């Protein structure tokens, strides 16, 4: 498959791109702390063949604080560092754009003055929003209306930022009109209730935008490419749909912009956009709708993780380019592999949103399936100086990744898996609703083992006798974890199952099920059971369920549980299981009894770590990795496996 549409050149204004793939702006949290780390992250994607990389979001106005790892572009002092990153990208043949972001927490008096929340009109954010800044806030601040002279000042700051971008060597700027952006608020009549020339009619609501574009052209040059990132649909009950954005796009094009990048996100939105539950290519119709009313290129994005899908979008005329940001995080060589026809070698983005969660929880961005994302120089897998014989025990994500990396470095690897399939805990993770993307991780790792010549022994246990016989140079133990069985009276009853039993199809619960444990496994098992027509109740001893979800996924799952009618009881400690149900105790309260035909345990996992002591001394090196060290996430397992395989 040649994917000719995807790899054909295209022009955005005067800027020519080598192909139709864009890496849109993503907050990494590398840029504030480690300039070299940021540079190498983007260099790897540029080497991988992407056409355009957009960096940002860059604050155009002093925010009064270091916010979520954003580098600024609000003063000239940022230019040297930005220029370094642009040169790195250019060195590998990609073009670079700077995303200009103007948020609502700013000081209109300039740097050094106390910022405040501002908007087109006096406004308080609605509590139903999904962005962590709303979900985690104790209170939502009141935004005050900007005065006309302040609006003019904002225009000047954004256009000055565009000049800095061009000075730094950026080939284009992207005007951010999505998310928590001040300019976005002006577009919405529910927020913008002004009666002057900046409110009311469509032209007035877009005046701050069109005036700023005119200033950018005046200061940075009329030929300087301007991309605009817009929602295409606000996905809000009080927002504007595709028809409204088609009208606005026509006005924006007339102002002289050169392309649109579609990303349907408001911080106040309550519809999943980036999560695994969103079908691939779900928002392509928005790009198609905008493309129908404009004559400049349109970039489709969100949940486009497959180059074949991306090529078909362009071939069918639904968009001119595609944004594949998270797929490029998951596999920096995705385009190299696609161009060479090696689709089976692509490490697919699963839309698990680990990258988003990291940033929103204050960590540098990482990727569940790509241990090297953001650590390109720190995590390497160079050919082994002295290739040896390696046994890997366990075929879950940690074991498969360890085997893949070790074999790729030249070691002779044999992997033992006691089960009949590779995948480990991922085999159960894919069973609940909306989790099917994890299958791509299993398929990728299993395929790589075959390609690299790893000997895989399914249905076989690696015993101490096997280790003695094989005489390996190293043993990597990735035996995983098993369900925790707490000491609750009645836990050995015939009506009691573990969540793994249920998801594996070994346990057949009755019609009315109580699930003990409200972490992610308990929540997803409840969803699975309700889909089978059963009634489910979740009992959780903590004050809230789903505590192990990141902020990007938790609200989505909570909304689904509520919509499915799943009963949730928190601060509920199970005291006894009987044939009729579960007796619980609450703090400072009497016991309660929940009737159930069956009880499902989802109370965590414990490491399977008995083999290490049994094979001690039978191999020069014994390395433990994955859940057998400490039960964790897929990201933890794959990173641990990578380090095990690369450390030999």
C-alpha positions in Angstrom: 0.0 0.0 0.0 1.7 3.2 -1.2 -0.5 5.8 0.6 0.2 8.3 -2.2 -2.2 10.9 -0.9 -0.7 11.1 2.5 2.8 11.5 1.2 2.1 14.1 -1.5 3.3 17.7 -1.0 1.0 20.5 -0.1 1.2 24.3 0.3 -0.2 26.4 3.2 0.1 29.9 1.7 3.7 30.1 0.6 4.9 27.3 2.9 5.3 24.0 1.1 5.2 20.8 3.2 6.8 17.5 2.1 3.6 15.6 3.0 0.1 15.9 4.5 0.9 15.0 8.1 0.9 17.6 10.8 2.1 17.2 14.4 -0.1 19.7 16.2 0.9 21.6 19.3 1.2 19.5 22.5 2.2 20.5 26.0 5.2 18.3 27.0 6.4 20.0 30.2 9.9 19.5 28.8 10.3 23.0 27.5 10.5 24.8 30.8 12.9 22.5 32.5 15.0 20.9 29.8 15.6 22.6 26.5 17.7 19.7 25.1 15.0 17.2 26.0 12.4 19.2 24.1 14.7 19.6 21.1 15.5 15.9 20.8 11.8 15.0 21.2 10.9 17.1 18.2 14.0 16.2 16.3 13.0 12.5 16.5 9.6 13.3 14.9 11.2 15.5 12.3 13.6 12.7 11.4 10.6 10.4 11.2 9.3 12.4 8.2 6.4 14.6 9.5 5.6 17.5 7.2 4.8 20.2 9.8 5.5 20.4 13.6 3.6 23.0 15.6 5.2 23.9 18.9 3.3 25.4 21.7 0.9 26.5 23.1 3.0 29.6 23.6 1.7 32.3 25.9 1.4 35.6 24.1 0.7 37.5 27.3 2.6 37.2 30.6 0.5 34.7 32.6 1.8 35.7 36.0 2.9 32.2 36.8 4.6 29.2 35.2 1.6 27.4 33.7 1.5 23.7 32.8 5.0 23.7 31.3 4.2 26.3 28.6 7.1 28.3 27.2 6.1 31.9 26.5 6.5 34.0 23.4 5.5 37.3 25.1 9.0 38.8 25.2 12.1 38.7 23.1 14.0 36.7 25.8 12.3 33.6 24.5 13.6 33.9 20.9 17.0 32.2 21.3 15.6 29.0 22.8 12.7 28.9 20.3 15.2 29.4 17.5 17.2 26.4 18.7 14.2 24.2 18.5 13.2 25.5 15.0 16.7 24.8 13.7 16.6 21.3 15.0 13.3 20.6 13.2 14.5 22.3 10.0 17.7 20.1 10.1 15.5 17.1 9.4 13.4 18.5 6.6 10.2 19.4 8.5 8.6 22.8 8.8 7.8 24.5 12.1 4.9 26.6 13.3 4.4 28.4 16.6 1.0 28.1 18.2 0.0 31.5 19.7 -2.2 31.1 22.8 -4.0 33.8 24.7 -5.7 32.5 27.9 -8.1 34.2 30.2 -5.8 34.6 33.2 -3.6 37.5 32.2 -2.5 41.0 33.3 -3.6 43.6 30.8 -1.0 46.0 32.4 1.9 43.8 31.4 4.5 41.7 33.1 4.9 42.2 36.8 1.3 43.2 37.4 -1.2 40.9 39.1 -3.1 38.8 36.6 -6.9 38.4 36.7 -9.5 36.3 34.9 -10.9 38.2 31.9 -13.5 37.5 29.2 -15.6 39.4 26.6 -18.3 39.9 29.3 -18.6 39.2 33.0 -18.7 35.4 33.2 -18.3 32.4 35.5 -17.3 29.1 34.0 -20.0 26.4 34.3 -19.1 23.6 36.7 -20.0 20.9 34.1 -16.8 21.4 32.2 -14.3 18.5 31.8 -10.9 20.3 31.9 -8.9 19.6 35.0 -8.8 23.3 35.8 -12.5 23.1 36.2 -12.9 19.6 37.7 -10.3 20.1 40.3 -11.1 23.7 41.2 -12.6 24.4 44.7 -14.3 27.4 43.2 -14.7 28.9 39.7 -13.5 32.5 39.4 -15.6 35.3 38.0 -14.2 36.7 34.8 -14.4 40.4 34.3 -15.3 42.1 31.0 -12.4 43.6 29.0 -12.5 47.2 28.2 -12.1 48.3 24.5 -8.6 49.6 25.1 -7.7 46.3 26.7 -8.9 44.4 23.7 -6.7 46.6 21.5 -3.8 45.9 23.8 -4.5 42.1 23.4 -4.4 42.5 19.6 -1.0 44.1 19.9 0.4 41.4 22.1 -0.7 38.6 19.9 0.7 40.3 16.8 4.0 41.1 18.5 4.2 37.4 19.4 3.8 36.5 15.7 6.8 38.8 14.9 8.9 37.0 17.5 7.9 33.7 16.0 9.1 34.8 12.6 12.3 36.2 14.1 12.9 32.8 15.7 12.6 31.1 12.3 9.2 29.6 12.5 7.7 29.0 9.1 4.2 29.9 10.2 2.0 30.7 13.2 -1.1 28.9 14.4 -3.7 31.2 16.0 -5.3 29.1 18.8 -9.1 29.5 19.0 -9.9 26.4 21.0 -9.8 25.1 24.6 -9.5 27.8 27.3 -8.7 30.5 24.8 -9.8 34.1 25.3 -10.4 34.6 21.6 -12.7 31.6 21.5 -14.9 33.1 24.2 -15.5 36.1 22.0 -16.9 33.9 19.3 -19.7 32.5 21.5 -22.8 34.7 22.0 -23.6 32.9 25.3 -20.4 34.2 26.7 -19.9 37.4 24.6 -22.9 39.6 25.6 -21.3 42.8 24.6 -23.3 45.5 22.9 -20.4 47.4 21.4 -18.4 46.7 18.2 -16.9 43.5 19.8 -20.2 41.7 20.4 -23.6 40.9 18.9 -23.2 40.2 15.2 -21.0 37.5 13.8 -18.6 40.1 12.4 -18.4 41.9 15.7 -17.8 38.7 17.7 -14.9 37.9 15.3 -13.6 41.5 15.3 -10.8 40.8 17.9 -9.7 38.0 15.6 -9.8 39.9 12.3 -8.1 42.9 13.8 -5.3 40.7 15.2 -4.8 39.0 11.8 -4.6 42.3 10.2 -1.9 43.4 12.7 0.0 40.1 12.2 0.1 40.8 8.4 1.2 44.4 9.0 4.0 43.5 11.4 5.1 40.0 10.4 4.4 40.3 6.7 1.4 39.8 4.5 2.9 36.5 3.2 3.5 35.0 6.6 1.4 31.8 6.8 -1.4 31.9 9.5 -3.1 28.6 10.5 -6.2 28.9 12.7 -7.1 26.1 15.1 -10.9 26.1 15.6 -13.4 23.6 17.1 -15.6 23.2 14.0 -18.3 22.4 16.6 -18.3 23.6 20.2 -20.0 20.3 21.4 -21.8 22.4 24.0 -25.5 22.8 24.7 -25.0 26.6 24.7 -22.3 26.6 22.0 -22.3 26.7 18.2 -22.4 23.7 15.9 -20.9 23.1 12.6 -23.2 25.5 10.8 -22.1 28.4 13.0 -18.4 27.5 12.6 -18.8 27.3 8.8 -20.0 30.9 8.9 -17.1 31.9 11.1 -14.6 30.1 8.9 -15.7 32.0 5.9 -15.1 35.3 7.7 -11.7 34.1 9.0 -10.7 33.1 5.5 -11.7 36.5 4.2 -9.4 38.0 6.8 -6.5 36.3 5.1 -5.6 33.2 7.0 -4.0 30.2 5.1 -5.4 27.0 6.7 -7.7 25.6 9.4 -6.8 23.0 11.9 -9.9 21.4 13.4 -9.9 20.4 17.1 -13.4 20.3 18.8 -12.4 21.2 22.4 -13.7 23.7 24.9 -12.6 23.4 28.5 -16.2 23.7 29.4 -17.2 20.7 27.2 -18.6 17.5 28.5 -18.2 15.3 25.5 -15.3 12.9 25.1 -12.9 13.9 22.3 -9.5 12.3 22.9 -10.4 9.2 24.9 -10.3 5.6 23.8 -14.1 5.5 23.8 -14.2 7.9 20.8 -14.2 6.0 17.5 -11.3 6.5 15.1 -11.8 9.5 12.9 -14.9 10.5 14.7 -14.5 14.3 14.1 -13.4 14.1 10.5 -16.9 15.2 9.4 -16.2 18.6 11.1 -13.1 19.1 8.9 -15.1 18.0 5.9 -17.9 20.5 6.7 -15.4 23.4 7.1 -13.7 22.4 3.8 -17.0 22.7 2.0 -17.2 26.4 2.7 -13.6 27.5 2.3 -11.0 27.4 -0.4 -7.9 27.0 1.8 -6.5 23.8 3.2 -8.2 22.1 6.2 -6.4 19.8 8.7 -8.5 17.0 10.2 -7.5 15.7 13.6 -8.3 13.7 16.7 -8.3 9.9 16.9 -6.5 9.4 13.6 -3.9 6.9 14.6 -3.7 4.8 11.4 -1.9 6.0 8.3 -4.3 4.0 6.1 -7.2 5.9 7.6 -5.3 9.1 7.3 -4.7 8.5 3.6 -8.3 7.6 2.9 -9.5 10.9 4.5 -7.4 12.9 2.1 -8.3 10.6 -0.9 -12.0 11.1 -0.2 -11.6 14.9 -0.1 -12.7 15.1 3.5 -9.6 17.1 4.4 -6.3 18.3 2.9 -4.0 17.3 5.7 -4.3 15.2 8.9 -3.0 15.9 12.4 -1.4 12.7 13.9 0.1 14.2 17.1 -0.4 11.4 19.6 0.4 8.6 17.0 3.8 10.4 16.5 4.3 10.4 20.3 3.6 6.6 20.3 5.9 5.9 17.4 8.2 8.6 16.1 8.9 6.4 13.0 5.2 5.8 12.1 5.6 7.7 8.7 8.9 5.9 7.8 7.2 2.6 8.4 4.0 3.6 6.6 6.0 4.8 3.5 8.0 1.5 3.5 4.8 -0.5 3.7 5.7 -1.9 7.2 2.3 -1.2 8.7 2.7 -4.1 11.1 5.7 -2.5 12.6 3.8 0.6 13.7 3.3 1.0 17.5 -0.2 2.4 17.5 -1.5 5.1 19.8 -4.2 3.6 22.0 -5.8 6.9 23.0 -5.2 5.9 26.7 -4.5 9.6 27.4 -1.5 9.0 29.5 0.2 11.9 27.7 -2.6 14.3 28.8 -2.7 13.0 32.3 1.0 13.5 32.9 0.9 17.1 31.9 -2.3 17.9 33.9 -0.9 16.2 37.0 2.3 18.1 36.8 4.6 15.5 35.3 6.6 15.6 32.1 4.7 13.9 29.3 5.2 10.2 28.7 3.6 7.5 26.6 2.1 4.2 27.7 3.4 2.3 24.7 6.6 4.1 23.9 9.1 4.2 26.8 11.4 6.4 24.8 8.9 9.3 24.2 10.6 12.3 25.7 13.6 10.3 26.7 15.2 9.8 23.3 18.7 10.3 24.4 18.3 8.8 27.9 16.7 5.6 26.8 18.7 3.9 24.0 18.9 0.3 22.8 22.2 0.1 20.9 23.5 -3.2 19.7 24.8 -5.3 22.6 28.6 -5.4 22.9 28.5 -9.1 23.7 25.2 -10.7 22.6 24.1 -13.5 24.9 21.4 -16.0 25.7 18.4 -14.5 27.5 15.3 -16.2 29.0 12.2 -14.0 29.5 9.6 -15.5 31.9 6.2 -14.0 31.3 4.4 -12.9 28.1 2.7 -9.8 29.3 3.5 -6.2 28.2 6.7 -6.1 30.3 8.0 -9.4 29.2 7.2 -8.9 25.6 8.8 -5.4 25.6 11.9 -6.8 27.4 12.2 -9.6 24.8 11.6 -7.2 21.9 14.3 -4.8 23.0 16.8 -7.5 24.0 16.4 -9.4 20.7 16.6 -6.1 18.7 20.0 -5.5 20.4 21.3 -8.9 19.1 20.6 -11.2 22.1 19.2 -14.7 21.5 15.9 -14.6 23.4 13.5 -17.3 24.5 10.2 -16.3 26.1 8.2 -18.6 28.3 4.5 -17.9 28.9 2.4 -20.3 31.0 -0.8 -19.2 29.2 -2.0 -20.0 25.7 -1.7 -16.4 24.5 0.7 -13.5 24.7 -0.7 -10.4 26.4 -0.8 -11.0 30.1 -3.1 -8.6 31.9 -3.8 -6.8 28.6 -5.9 -9.8 27.5 -8.4 -8.9 30.2 -8.0 -5.1 29.8 -9.4 -5.3 26.3 -12.6 -7.0 27.4 -14.6 -4.1 28.9 -16.4 -1.7 26.7 -14.3 0.9 24.8 -10.9 -0.7 25.6 -10.3 -2.5 22.3 -7.4 -0.3 21.3 -5.1 -2.1 23.7 -5.3 -5.1 21.2 -3.0 -3.1 18.9 -0.3 -3.2 21.6 -0.6 -6.9 22.0 -0.5 -7.4 18.2 2.4 -5.1 17.8 4.6 -6.7 20.5 3.7 -10.2 19.4 4.5 -9.4 15.8 7.9 -7.9 16.7 8.9 -11.0 18.6 8.2 -13.1 15.6 10.1 -10.7 13.3 13.1 -10.6 15.6 13.3 -14.4 15.9 12.3 -14.7 19.5 11.5 -18.2 20.5 8.1 -18.1 22.2 7.0 -21.1 24.2 3.3 -20.8 25.0 1.7 -23.0 27.6 5.0 -23.8 29.2 6.2 -22.8 32.7 9.9 -21.8 33.1 10.9 -23.8 36.2 14.3 -23.7 37.9 15.1 -27.0 36.1 14.5 -25.3 32.8 16.8 -22.4 33.7 19.5 -24.9 34.7 19.1 -26.8 31.5 19.1 -23.6 29.2 22.1 -22.1 31.0 21.2 -18.5 30.0 23.4 -15.5 30.4 20.5 -13.6 31.9 16.9 -14.3 33.0 14.3 -11.6 32.9 11.4 -12.4 35.2 8.2 -10.7 34.1 5.8 -13.1 35.8 3.2 -10.4 36.5 0.7 -10.2 39.3 -2.3 -12.0 40.5 -5.6 -10.8 42.0 -5.5 -9.8 45.7 -7.7 -11.9 47.9 -8.4 -10.0 51.1 -9.2 -11.8 54.3 -13.0 -11.2 54.2 -15.1 -14.0 55.8 -16.9 -15.8 53.0 -14.4 -14.9 50.3 -14.1 -18.6 49.3 -17.8 -18.9 48.6 -19.0 -20.4 45.3 -20.7 -17.1 44.4 -17.4 -15.2 44.6 -15.2 -14.4 41.6 -12.3 -12.2 40.8 -12.6 -9.5 38.2 -10.0 -11.4 36.1 -12.2 -14.6 36.3 -15.1 -12.6 35.0 -13.3 -10.8 32.2 -11.5 -14.0 31.2 -14.9 -15.8 30.9 -14.0 -18.3 33.6 -16.6 -16.9 36.1 -20.3 -16.6 35.3 -21.9 -14.2 37.8 -25.6 -14.1 38.3 -28.1 -11.3 37.5 -27.4 -9.1 40.6 -23.7 -8.5 41.2 -21.9 -6.6 43.9 -18.3 -5.6 43.0 -15.9 -5.0 45.9 -13.4 -2.4 44.8 -14.0 0.8 42.9 -10.8 1.3 41.1 -10.5 1.3 37.4 -10.8 -2.6 37.2 -13.9 -2.5 39.3 -15.5 0.3 37.3 -14.8 -1.4 34.0 -15.9 -4.8 35.2 -19.2 -3.2 36.3 -19.6 -1.7 32.8 -18.9 -5.1 31.2 -21.5 -6.8 33.4 -24.2 -4.2 32.8 -23.6 -4.6 29.0 -24.5 -8.3 29.6 -27.8 -7.3 31.1 -26.8 -7.6 34.8 -27.4 -5.2 37.7 -24.1 -4.0 39.3 -23.3 -2.2 42.5 -19.8 -1.0 43.3 -18.6 -0.9 46.9 -15.5 1.2 47.6 -13.9 1.9 50.9 -12.4 5.3 49.8 -14.3 8.5 49.5 -14.5 8.2 45.7 -14.3 5.6 43.0 -11.9 5.5 40.0 -9.1 7.2 42.0 -6.5 5.5 39.9 -7.8 7.1 36.7 -6.1 10.2 35.4 -8.2 13.4 35.1 -8.8 13.0 31.4 -10.4 9.6 31.6 -12.1 9.6 35.1 -15.0 12.0 34.3 -15.8 10.0 31.1 -16.0 6.8 33.0 -18.0 8.4 35.9 -20.5 9.8 33.4 -20.9 6.4 31.7 -21.4 4.6 35.1 -24.1 7.1 36.0 -25.8 6.8 32.6 -25.8 3.0 32.9 -27.5 3.1 36.3 -24.6 1.5 38.2 -25.0 2.0 41.9 -22.0 3.3 43.7 -21.4 3.2 47.4 -18.3 4.8 48.9 -16.7 4.7 52.3 -18.0 1.1 52.4 -15.8 -1.5 53.9 -16.8 -5.1 53.2 -17.1 -7.1 56.4 -18.6 -10.4 55.3 -19.7 -12.2 52.1 -22.6 -14.7 52.3 -24.6 -16.6 49.7 -27.1 -13.7 49.7 -24.7 -10.7 49.4 -22.2 -8.5 51.2 -22.3 -6.9 54.6 -20.5 -3.7 54.9 -19.6 -1.2 57.5 -19.3 2.6 57.1 -17.3 4.9 59.4 -19.4 5.9 62.4 -22.4 4.1 61.1 -24.3 0.8 61.4 -23.7 -2.2 59.2 -25.6 -2.4 55.9 -26.3 -5.4 53.8 -26.3 -5.4 49.9 -28.1 -8.3 48.4 -26.4 -10.1 45.4 -26.4 -13.3 43.5 -22.7 -13.0 43.0 -19.7 -11.0 44.3 -16.8 -9.9 42.2 -13.5 -8.9 43.8 -11.5 -6.0 42.3 -9.3 -5.0 45.1 -5.9 -4.8 43.4 -3.1 -7.2 42.7 -0.1 -8.7 44.3 3.3 -9.5 42.6 4.1 -13.0 41.5 7.6 -13.1 42.8 8.4 -16.6 44.0 10.6 -17.6 41.0 13.4 -15.2 41.7 14.5 -16.9 44.9 14.2 -20.4 43.3 16.6 -19.6 40.4 19.1 -17.6 42.4 22.6 -18.6 41.3 21.4 -20.4 38.2 22.1 -17.5 35.9 24.8 -14.8 35.9 22.1 -12.1 35.9 18.5 -12.2 37.1 16.3 -9.1 36.4 12.8 -8.6 37.6 10.5 -6.4 35.7 6.9 -5.3 35.4 4.1 -6.2 37.8 6.2 -8.8 39.6 8.2 -5.9 41.0 5.2 -3.7 41.7 1.7 -3.9 40.1 1.2 -0.8 38.0 0.0 0.6 34.7 0.7 -0.5 31.1 3.1 2.4 30.9 4.9 1.2 34.0 5.1 -2.3 32.6 6.4 -1.3 29.2 8.9 1.2 30.5 10.2 -1.4 33.0 10.4 -4.0 30.2 12.3 -1.6 28.0 14.9 -0.9 30.7 15.3 -4.6 31.4 15.9 -5.4 27.7 18.2 -2.4 27.2 20.2 -2.9 30.3 21.6 -6.3 29.4 
